[in-house]
Amino acid sequence: MERQELRQGGGVGAAFAPLPSNPTMKDVLVIIGFFVVWIILNKYILPKMGVGT
C-alpha cells in the first residue's frame, strides 16, 4: 500500500505528515530515504538536466 502511494507521488505528503506518537523503524527509514533521494536529486540530477536551482 505504501509503495503504491510513493509511485503516485504520495511520498511527499507521507514525509511531511505528522509522525505517529511512536513511529516504527519503517516510518523513520521511509522519511530518511525520502530526504536522501531529495538531496541527491537537487545536487546531482537536476543540474545535469539544466534545471536552475
N, C-alpha and C positions, 0 to 999 in steps of 0.2 A: 504494500500500500504506500509506504513512504517513498519507495523507489519510483513509483508511478508519478507521485506529486513532484519529485525532483525533475523528472523528464518534462513535465508540463510547466516548469517554471515556478513551482511552489516552494522551491528551496529557499528563495529569498524571504518569503513570509515565514517559513519554518525557522530560519536563522534568527530573525528579529522578533519572533513571538516570545512572550514572557516565558521564562523557564518554569517548569513544574517545581513545586517546593522541594522535591527530591529527584533531581534529574538522574537518569541512568547513564551508564558509561556510553551507551549507544547514542543518546541525545548529545552528550558532550562531544563525541567524535564526529557526529554529523555537523555540528556547528563549527568545530575546529577545521574540519575538512572543507566546509564552505568558504571560510576565510582564507585558507591556504590557496584554494583554487582562485578566489577573487584576487589575491595578491599576485599570483602568477599571471593571471590574465592581464592585470594592469601593468605589470613590469615588463612582460616579455611579448605577449601575443598581440595586444592592441597596438603597441608602437610599430610592430612589424607590418600590421595591416594598414598603417597610415592613419590611425585614429589619434588625433591630438588629445592627450590627457595632461 
